[in-house]
Amino acid sequence: MSAPGLRARTLPVSLPLGAALLATLALLLLHARAYFFVCDDAYISFRYARNLASGAGLVFNPGDAPVEGYTNFLWVLILAAGSALKLAPESLAPALSLLATVALWALVAGYPLRDRPPRGQDWLVVVPPLFLCATRSVAVWSSGGLETRLFEVLVLAGALRLAAEVGRLRRGAAPGRPAAALLLAGACLTRPDGLLVAASLFGAALLAVRPRPCRWLLHSALPLLLLVGAHLAFRLAYYGDLVPNTFHAKVGGRLWPSMGLAYLGMFALEYGLALWLPFWVAGVRFHRRRGTGHVPLLFAAAVLPHAAYVVSIGGDHFEYRPLDLSVPFACLLLYDGARSLAGSPGRSAAVAAGLLACLVLLVEIPWRSHREFPPSYTPGFPGSEVSKQSQDFLDPARSWLYGLPGLRPLAELHRRALLLTTGHFVGVRAEEHRVFMEKVLTEARILRELVRRGTLPPDTHLAIDSVGAIPYYSNLRILDRLGLTDAHVARSDFYQPELMGHGKAASLDYARQKGVDLWAVHPVHLLWKPGDPGLQYHLEPWFEAGTEVHFAHLGEDYYLLAYLPQGVEQARRRFPRLHLKSAFDPVQVQELLGPRPR
């Protein structure tokens, strides 16, 4: 008997069942629309792709030494191909992510169709795609502009194909073409951690087959080894390193398992994964009885070592992005367990009730958090700001669900994990990234217009922390003060090790050596409206240090505010159209601090 989801042909689907499956796809697309966003980090990849398509190479700043400031080689190549065809990366990337989401849904929906449950239990076929479409993390990463969904599709397709190859070997048949290796090689080229997933999957496959199929392993893994080896050789030759520059900037050999455990625990609590456990256990037993124990073994190999790696480095800056890989595998094993437990009408009703409880817990808190997220931008919300608003936000204890007996302690635990992680820029919510982009895009387009009008020369060198949309749209040369795209900064010591992805910092001396013209006094913003309440806060450290900063009126109620690493006289020669004034002059600075914005 074949393993579920791995038969060569899909059984016919009745009209009601087909309609129900298509309804889950419609729900997934609607869910994805509710969370649609493109994050600032995606524009880093967009800039690399555009530079490659224009002939400047795989570089961030054309003319500078190559630095691998991205972690999605295949994704960048795809976007570069689109850019060469006049398809803008910022439009192409979300469309491709949505297509990959449909592909992920097809893989998950197709799994139960290949080995259907007994008559009368066809409703179980809808369970995996329904849980997939109801998961907030899946909806969030249906957009974003990053490679997340492509990576997940390649890993899931590779794991399912590998399960089919192992199943044939266990039955004494030929494994067929090594398609799994090609799919997993694609995952490795999409993200560096794909190599860990691929190695874990092939290691589990080797354990699942006796005697050890060394000849098969060599034949099957050869395409993977060749493609990954070629990419590593390219990386070493082109960038002079075997790992991306982002590894040095974000991790740099530092482990942070305590934060990683909080990140993982918050994921499990928010989605109520404890209620899934009985179904997963039943799913493993189901496969063992059928002689297909390699299927859950491969599922675990795809998820657990990768999750352990994520925990070891402290999680991720983005909300559950690396853990999202586990969701489709969890949905498939959930189906296997539900099918195993639903052996009679009475048991089917109990299974349905258990699945409904899982579904309610999966949906209620994430959706309420989405509706309650504040419209204004606050970095690291809610953990980085101690206010009444942040104390109330995302508090599961306020939910009717957690009013049920025994659930309130879990709500409090989730609350503490949320405040801890977001306070360190770990697990920052998608809503925050969307609001942030609304602010950044405005500034990016104004800078582009300033370059077009000649107010700023095209070769202006700007130093900022946020190197996504602003460099992409302005096309200015950028010093990345956090080091993602700068090898020197990335290999410096941690300045703020307690902040995920914000631990390294360029120095003013380094900026002078690099020829930086404008050093933004704010981590992101070079442009300000007069009277902005944040102005005084960000000017104060410069006043205390006695380091003079300057401003210039740009028209249309905007001012440029920056430190001038090359000196004010050099800046006036470089920017003759800017009437630079000292923010240290108590009379002149009132023009900038002026009336508060309406």
RAFEN-V855492 format. One record per residue. RES is the residue in one small letter. PSI is psi in degrees with one decimal (none if undefined). OMEGA is omega in whole degrees, -180 to 180 (999 if undefined). D_FIRST is the distance of its C-alpha to the first C-alpha in Angstrom with 2 decimals. Layout:
{{RES;PSI;OMEGA;D_FIRST} {RES;PSI;OMEGA;D_FIRST}}
//
This chain:
{{m;133.8;-176;0.00} {s;158.8;178;3.79} {a;147.1;178;6.68} {p;137.9;177;9.08} {g;1.9;-172;11.74} {l;8.9;175;10.43} {r;155.7;-176;9.36} {a;-30.4;-176;12.29} {r;142.2;177;13.69} {t;134.5;180;14.83} {l;151.5;180;14.90} {p;147.8;-178;18.56} {v;132.7;177;20.51} {s;161.6;-178;23.20} {l;-47.3;179;26.72} {p;-40.6;-180;27.14} {l;-41.3;177;23.93} {g;-41.0;178;24.92} {a;-39.5;179;28.39} {a;-40.1;179;27.23} {l;-43.2;178;25.27} {l;-31.4;177;28.35} {a;-36.1;177;30.49} {t;-35.8;177;28.76} {l;-42.7;178;29.61} {a;-41.3;178;33.15} {l;-39.5;179;33.43} {l;-43.4;-179;32.33} {l;-38.5;176;34.99} {l;-40.4;178;37.60} {h;-42.5;179;36.78} {a;-38.1;180;37.11} {r;-36.7;-179;40.40} {a;-27.5;-176;41.80} {y;10.3;-173;41.42} {f;133.0;175;42.30} {f;163.6;169;44.37} {v;121.4;-174;45.02} {c;157.4;-176;45.93} {d;-37.7;-179;48.87} {d;-28.7;-180;46.90} {a;-29.8;-179;45.04} {y;-19.3;173;48.41} {i;-49.2;177;48.61} {s;-38.3;179;45.70} {f;-40.5;-179;47.32} {r;-43.2;176;50.54} {y;-44.1;-179;48.91} {a;-44.1;-179;47.12} {r;-40.5;179;50.38} {n;-39.1;178;52.35} {l;-44.6;-179;49.92} {a;-30.1;-178;50.06} {s;-4.7;178;53.87} {g;3.2;-180;54.18} {a;-12.6;-179;55.15} {g;177.5;179;52.06} {l;68.9;-177;49.43} {v;159.2;177;52.16} {f;-49.7;176;53.15} {n;110.1;178;56.89} {p;132.6;-179;57.81} {g;-21.0;177;60.18} {d;164.3;175;59.08} {a;139.9;-178;57.17} {p;134.2;175;53.39} {v;129.3;-177;51.64} {e;84.9;-178;47.89} {g;21.2;178;48.18} {y;163.4;179;44.70} {t;33.9;-175;41.19} {n;64.4;-173;39.23} {f;-52.4;-178;40.05} {l;-39.4;179;37.57} {w;-43.5;179;38.50} {v;-41.2;179;42.16} {l;-41.1;179;41.63} {i;-44.8;179;39.94} {l;-34.7;177;42.80} {a;-40.2;177;45.33} {a;-41.6;177;43.99} {g;-40.6;179;44.36} {s;-37.6;177;47.82} {a;-26.2;178;48.85} {l;15.5;178;47.95} {k;26.4;174;50.16} {l;111.9;-176;47.32} {a;131.4;-179;48.54} {p;-37.1;-178;46.10} {e;-19.9;174;46.87} {s;-37.0;-177;45.68} {l;-41.9;-175;42.84} {a;-49.2;178;41.15} {p;-35.9;179;40.54} {a;-42.0;179;39.30} {l;-37.9;178;36.80} {s;-39.4;179;35.65} {l;-40.0;176;35.11} {l;-41.0;177;33.13} {a;-32.9;177;30.97} {t;-42.0;176;30.52} {v;-39.7;177;29.26} {a;-40.7;177;26.81} {l;-44.2;177;25.65} {w;-42.6;-179;25.27} {a;-39.8;178;23.23} {l;-43.1;-178;20.75} {v;-42.7;-180;20.53} {a;-31.0;-179;20.48} {g;-21.8;-177;17.85} {y;-53.5;-180;15.29} {p;-21.5;-179;14.52} {l;-21.7;-178;14.98} {r;-12.5;177;11.94} {d;80.8;-170;9.64} {r;153.6;176;12.33} {p;170.2;-180;13.22} {p;162.1;179;14.17} {r;138.7;-179;17.36} {g;-10.8;180;20.40} {q;21.6;-179;18.96} {d;-24.4;-180;18.97} {w;-24.6;-180;21.84} {l;-23.2;-180;19.62} {v;-28.6;-178;18.64} {v;-15.0;-173;22.28} {v;-52.2;-177;22.32} {p;-50.0;180;21.50} {p;-29.3;178;23.99} {l;-44.4;179;26.47} {f;-35.2;177;26.67} {l;-48.6;-175;26.90} {c;-21.4;-179;29.78} {a;-10.4;-176;31.52} {t;122.0;-179;31.78} {r;-45.7;-176;35.29} {s;-38.5;178;34.46} {v;-43.2;179;32.10} {a;-42.1;-179;34.92} {v;-46.9;-175;37.55} {w;17.3;166;35.91} {s;-11.4;174;35.27} {s;-142.7;178;38.84} {g;-27.7;179;41.11} {g;-5.0;-179;41.56} {l;177.3;-174;39.65} {e;4.8;-170;36.55} {t;-50.7;-174;34.43} {r;-37.1;175;32.04} {l;-44.0;179;31.62} {f;-45.8;-178;30.73} {e;-40.1;179;28.06} {v;-44.6;-179;26.45} {l;-40.8;179;26.40} {v;-46.7;-179;24.98} {l;-46.1;179;22.17} {a;-40.4;179;21.28} {g;-40.9;180;21.55} {a;-42.2;179;19.39} {l;-40.0;178;16.50} {r;-39.9;178;16.98} {l;-37.7;177;17.23} {a;-38.5;178;13.95} {a;-42.1;179;12.39} {e;-42.8;179;14.64} {v;-39.4;178;13.85} {g;-41.2;178;10.05} {r;-42.0;179;11.18} {l;-40.5;-180;13.77} {r;-25.8;177;11.76} {r;2.3;179;9.92} {g;11.4;-180;13.52} {a;167.8;177;13.66} {a;139.8;-176;16.51} {p;-14.9;-178;16.29} {g;-172.1;-178;18.31} {r;148.5;-176;21.45} {p;60.2;-179;22.39} {a;-32.6;-179;22.37} {a;-41.1;-179;21.59} {a;-39.1;180;24.85} {l;-42.4;178;26.84} {l;-42.9;-179;25.70} {l;-29.6;173;26.46} {a;-39.9;175;29.70} {g;-38.9;177;30.64} {a;-39.7;179;30.10} {c;-37.8;179;32.36} {l;-22.0;179;34.99} {t;-40.7;177;34.83} {r;141.4;180;35.43} {p;-34.0;-180;36.44} {d;-6.5;173;34.13} {g;-27.9;179;31.21} {l;-38.9;176;31.83} {l;-44.1;-180;31.07} {v;-45.0;-179;27.78} {a;-43.8;179;26.77} {a;-40.5;179;27.84} {s;-41.2;-179;25.95} {l;-45.0;180;22.68} {f;-32.3;174;23.08} {g;-42.0;178;24.22} {a;-38.1;178;21.13} {a;-38.9;179;18.94} {l;-37.1;178;21.10} {l;-29.6;-173;20.62} {a;-13.3;-175;16.83} {v;128.1;175;16.79} {r;137.8;-5;18.61} {p;164.4;-176;20.86} {r;121.6;-177;22.27} {p;66.5;-174;21.60} {c;-38.5;-179;25.19} {r;-42.5;177;25.45} {w;-43.5;-178;22.46} {l;-44.1;180;23.93} {l;-44.1;-179;27.30} {h;-41.6;-176;26.11} {s;-41.1;-175;23.97} {a;-11.1;-176;26.55} {l;-45.9;177;29.55} {p;-38.3;178;29.80} {l;-47.7;-177;29.68} {l;-40.0;-179;32.37} {l;-46.5;-178;34.54} {l;-43.8;180;34.58} {v;-40.1;178;35.11} {g;-39.9;178;37.67} {a;-39.6;179;39.51} {h;-41.9;179;39.71} {l;-38.7;178;41.03} {a;-41.3;176;43.57} {f;-45.6;-178;44.69} {r;-43.7;-179;45.03} {l;-41.7;-178;47.10} {a;-39.5;-173;49.28} {y;-41.3;-176;49.84} {y;-13.1;179;49.98} {g;23.9;-178;50.75} {d;152.4;179;48.04} {l;-10.7;178;44.41} {v;154.7;178;43.67} {p;153.1;177;44.75} {n;-29.6;-180;48.16} {t;-28.6;177;46.61} {f;-44.8;179;45.15} {h;-37.5;-177;48.72} {a;-38.5;-173;50.00} {k;-39.4;-174;47.44} {v;-60.7;176;46.21} {g;35.0;-180;48.52} {g;-3.0;-179;47.11} {r;131.8;175;47.59} {l;148.7;-175;44.89} {w;59.1;-173;44.96} {p;-29.4;180;42.19} {s;-42.4;177;44.11} {m;-37.3;178;44.11} {g;-37.7;178;40.48} {l;-38.0;176;39.50} {a;-40.6;179;41.56} {y;-46.7;179;39.86} {l;-42.4;-180;36.36} {g;-38.3;179;37.50} {m;-39.5;176;39.03} {f;-47.5;-178;35.82} {a;-40.0;-179;33.88} {l;-42.5;-176;36.68} {e;-34.4;-179;37.32} {y;6.3;175;33.77} {g;40.3;-173;33.28} {l;-16.2;177;30.25} {a;-32.9;179;30.88} {l;-16.7;178;29.52} {w;-21.1;-172;26.20} {l;-47.0;180;25.75} {p;-36.0;179;24.36} {f;-38.3;178;21.60} {w;-43.2;178;20.80} {v;-44.7;178;20.78} {a;-34.8;178;18.47} {g;-41.5;178;16.12} {v;-44.9;179;16.17} {r;-37.3;178;15.62} {f;-46.1;180;12.66} {h;-37.5;179;10.93} {r;-39.3;179;12.35} {r;-32.7;-177;11.05} {r;-1.8;-178;7.36} {g;20.7;180;8.42} {t;38.4;-178;8.83} {g;-15.5;179;12.55} {h;-22.0;-178;13.68} {v;-56.8;177;13.34} {p;-27.1;177;16.14} {l;-44.2;178;17.86} {l;-37.3;176;18.33} {f;-46.0;-180;19.40} {a;-37.8;180;21.93} {a;-32.3;179;23.09} {a;-28.4;-170;23.89} {v;-49.2;-167;25.84} {l;-49.5;178;27.44} {p;-37.0;178;29.48} {h;-42.4;178;30.67} {a;-37.5;178;31.72} {a;-38.7;177;33.53} {y;-44.7;180;35.38} {v;-42.9;178;36.39} {v;-42.4;-175;37.70} {s;-33.2;-178;39.62} {i;3.7;175;41.58} {g;14.3;-179;42.43} {g;-144.2;-176;40.09} {d;153.7;178;41.13} {h;-32.9;-176;44.09} {f;150.9;-180;41.91} {e;102.6;170;40.21} {y;18.9;-175;36.66} {r;-51.0;180;36.20} {p;-27.8;-180;34.28} {l;-15.4;179;32.33} {d;-23.5;177;31.12} {l;-31.3;-176;28.42} {s;-19.1;-171;26.63} {v;-51.4;-179;26.55} {p;-38.5;177;23.60} {f;-40.0;178;21.39} {a;-38.7;-180;22.75} {c;-39.1;-179;21.98} {l;-43.4;179;18.27} {l;-29.9;174;17.88} {l;-44.0;178;20.12} {y;-45.6;-180;17.79} {d;-40.7;179;14.83} {g;-42.2;179;17.41} {a;-40.8;179;18.95} {r;-39.3;180;15.80} {s;-37.9;-175;15.25} {l;-24.8;-175;18.95} {a;70.4;-175;19.47} {g;-11.1;-179;18.43} {s;165.4;180;21.64} {p;-41.3;180;24.52} {g;-43.1;179;26.62} {r;-33.5;177;24.13} {s;-39.8;179;23.31} {a;-40.1;178;27.04} {a;-40.1;178;27.22} {v;-43.1;179;24.40} {a;-41.3;179;26.25} {a;-41.1;179;29.46} {g;-40.6;178;28.08} {l;-37.8;179;26.74} {l;-39.9;177;30.12} {a;-42.5;177;31.95} {c;-42.1;-176;30.01} {l;-42.3;179;30.81} {v;-44.6;-180;34.48} {l;-32.9;180;34.92} {l;-33.0;-170;33.23} {v;-39.4;-163;35.68} {e;-51.7;-177;38.95} {i;-47.4;179;40.51} {p;-41.1;-178;39.59} {w;-39.0;178;40.87} {r;-38.3;179;44.01} {s;-35.9;178;44.70} {h;-44.1;-178;44.53} {r;-28.1;-175;47.05} {e;-5.6;-175;49.36} {f;133.8;-176;49.55} {p;148.5;-177;53.24} {p;-20.6;-178;54.31} {s;153.2;-176;56.50} {y;127.6;174;55.32} {t;116.0;-176;55.44} {p;134.6;176;53.94} {g;34.4;-177;51.31} {f;138.6;3;51.44} {p;-4.1;-170;51.54} {g;-26.5;-175;51.71} {s;-8.6;-178;54.52} {e;121.5;177;56.94} {v;100.0;-180;58.38} {s;165.3;179;59.40} {k;-38.2;-179;59.03} {q;-44.7;-178;56.83} {s;-28.1;178;54.40} {q;-28.9;180;54.43} {d;-31.3;-172;53.27} {f;137.8;175;50.74} {l;31.9;179;47.05} {d;103.8;-178;47.93} {p;-21.7;-179;44.92} {a;-19.3;178;47.28} {r;-11.7;-178;48.86} {s;144.2;176;45.65} {w;-29.5;-177;45.34} {l;-43.3;-177;41.83} {y;5.9;169;43.24} {g;-12.0;179;45.82} {l;148.7;-177;43.20} {p;134.7;174;43.72} {g;-12.3;-176;42.37} {l;-18.4;-177;41.50} {r;-40.2;177;44.93} {p;-36.1;177;44.69} {l;-37.3;178;41.57} {a;-43.2;180;43.58} {e;-37.5;179;46.42} {l;-42.9;177;44.16} {h;-41.4;-179;42.73} {r;-46.1;-180;46.32} {r;-40.3;180;47.52} {a;-39.0;-180;44.68} {l;-46.3;180;45.45} {l;-37.9;180;49.16} {l;-50.5;-174;48.57} {t;-50.3;-177;46.20} {t;-27.8;176;47.96} {g;-19.1;177;51.27} {h;18.7;-179;50.14} {f;33.0;175;48.75} {v;133.1;178;45.15} {g;35.0;180;42.72} {v;133.8;-172;45.36} {r;151.8;-179;44.30} {a;-34.7;180;43.61} {e;-36.8;179;46.50} {e;-41.4;179;48.90} {h;-36.5;180;47.85} {r;-45.4;179;48.35} {v;-39.3;178;51.84} {f;-42.9;-178;52.72} {m;-33.3;178;51.92} {e;-36.1;178;54.22} {k;-43.4;-174;57.05} {v;-39.6;-178;56.27} {l;-37.6;178;55.85} {t;-47.6;-179;59.34} {e;-40.2;-179;60.87} {a;-41.2;-178;58.92} {r;-32.3;175;60.23} {i;-43.1;178;63.77} {l;-40.0;177;63.75} {r;-40.4;179;62.58} {e;-35.7;177;65.48} {l;-37.6;176;67.91} {v;-42.0;-179;66.90} {r;-37.7;-178;67.27} {r;-10.4;-180;70.74} {g;5.3;177;71.80} {t;-40.1;173;72.32} {l;130.8;176;69.87} {p;149.4;-180;69.76} {p;-23.5;-179;66.37} {d;17.6;175;66.41} {t;133.8;-179;66.90} {h;116.8;-174;65.12} {l;139.4;176;63.67} {a;118.2;179;62.27} {i;171.1;177;59.84} {d;-38.6;-173;56.76} {s;105.7;-168;54.60} {v;40.0;178;53.87} {g;-95.3;-173;51.59} {a;-35.9;-178;53.14} {i;-51.3;175;56.76} {p;-36.7;-175;56.53} {y;-48.4;-175;54.26} {y;-36.1;-179;56.63} {s;-26.6;-178;59.93} {n;23.5;177;58.95} {l;158.6;173;61.30} {r;137.3;-170;61.03} {i;135.2;164;59.53} {l;115.3;179;59.75} {d;106.9;-174;56.68} {r;-17.4;177;58.23} {l;-9.0;171;54.86} {g;3.0;-179;53.98} {l;-37.8;-178;50.67} {t;17.6;180;52.27} {d;117.4;-174;55.04} {a;-36.6;-179;54.47} {h;-48.9;-179;57.68} {v;-40.3;-178;57.02} {a;-29.3;-178;53.36} {r;7.2;176;54.50} {s;173.2;179;57.26} {d;156.2;177;57.18} {f;132.8;178;55.59} {y;-41.6;177;58.17} {q;75.6;-174;56.19} {p;-15.0;-177;53.20} {e;1.2;-180;52.40} {l;117.5;-178;51.52} {m;124.9;177;48.12} {g;2.5;-179;48.71} {h;29.3;-173;52.45} {g;-23.3;-179;53.43} {k;156.4;-178;55.30} {a;132.2;174;58.58} {a;150.5;178;60.85} {s;160.5;177;64.51} {l;-35.3;178;67.54} {d;-41.7;179;68.83} {y;-39.2;178;65.69} {a;-39.6;178;66.03} {r;-43.6;180;69.62} {q;-35.2;-179;68.61} {k;-6.9;179;65.95} {g;28.1;179;68.51} {v;133.8;179;67.08} {d;-44.2;-173;69.38} {l;121.6;178;68.06} {w;110.3;-178;66.40} {a;132.9;179;65.12} {v;-17.6;176;66.43} {h;150.3;178;63.31} {p;-31.4;-175;59.81} {v;-47.5;-163;58.93} {h;131.7;172;61.92} {l;-24.9;-175;64.84} {l;141.6;-177;66.17} {w;151.9;168;67.64} {k;144.2;-179;69.42} {p;138.3;179;72.79} {g;6.6;178;72.77} {d;130.4;-177;69.03} {p;-18.6;179;68.70} {g;-10.7;-176;66.63} {l;-52.4;-177;69.40} {q;-40.4;-179;71.56} {y;-43.6;-176;68.63} {h;-18.9;175;67.55} {l;-28.4;-173;71.13} {e;-46.7;179;72.15} {p;-33.6;179;70.59} {w;-37.7;176;72.41} {f;-45.1;-178;75.66} {e;-35.5;-180;75.30} {a;-11.7;-178;74.58} {g;24.3;-180;77.49} {t;116.7;-172;75.40} {e;135.8;174;76.63} {v;160.1;-174;74.30} {h;160.0;178;75.30} {f;160.9;178;74.51} {a;138.3;179;75.32} {h;131.4;-177;75.37} {l;-3.2;-173;73.07} {g;166.5;178;74.13} {e;35.6;172;72.11} {d;27.4;176;72.27} {y;144.7;175;70.30} {y;144.1;171;71.52} {l;131.2;-179;70.16} {l;122.9;-176;70.30} {a;157.9;166;69.71} {y;144.7;-176;71.02} {l;92.6;-175;72.53} {p;-28.0;-179;71.63} {q;3.4;179;74.03} {g;155.4;-174;76.92} {v;-35.0;-179;78.45} {e;-43.4;177;80.77} {q;-40.2;-180;78.01} {a;-38.1;-180;75.93} {r;-32.1;176;78.86} {r;-36.9;-179;79.13} {r;-34.8;-174;75.41} {f;70.4;-176;75.31} {p;-19.3;-180;78.70} {r;-5.5;178;77.48} {l;126.7;176;76.56} {h;88.2;-172;79.46} {l;134.3;178;78.32} {k;153.3;-178;79.75} {s;128.6;175;79.51} {a;-8.8;178;77.51} {f;-10.5;177;79.87} {d;115.2;-175;82.82} {p;-23.0;179;83.24} {v;-48.8;-178;84.81} {q;-38.1;-174;82.43} {v;-20.2;179;79.27} {q;-26.4;175;80.21} {e;-35.9;-179;79.38} {l;-45.5;-177;75.79} {l;-28.4;175;75.54} {g;-155.0;-178;77.47} {p;145.2;179;76.54} {r;144.8;-179;73.09} {p;146.9;179;70.79} {r;none;999;70.65}}
//
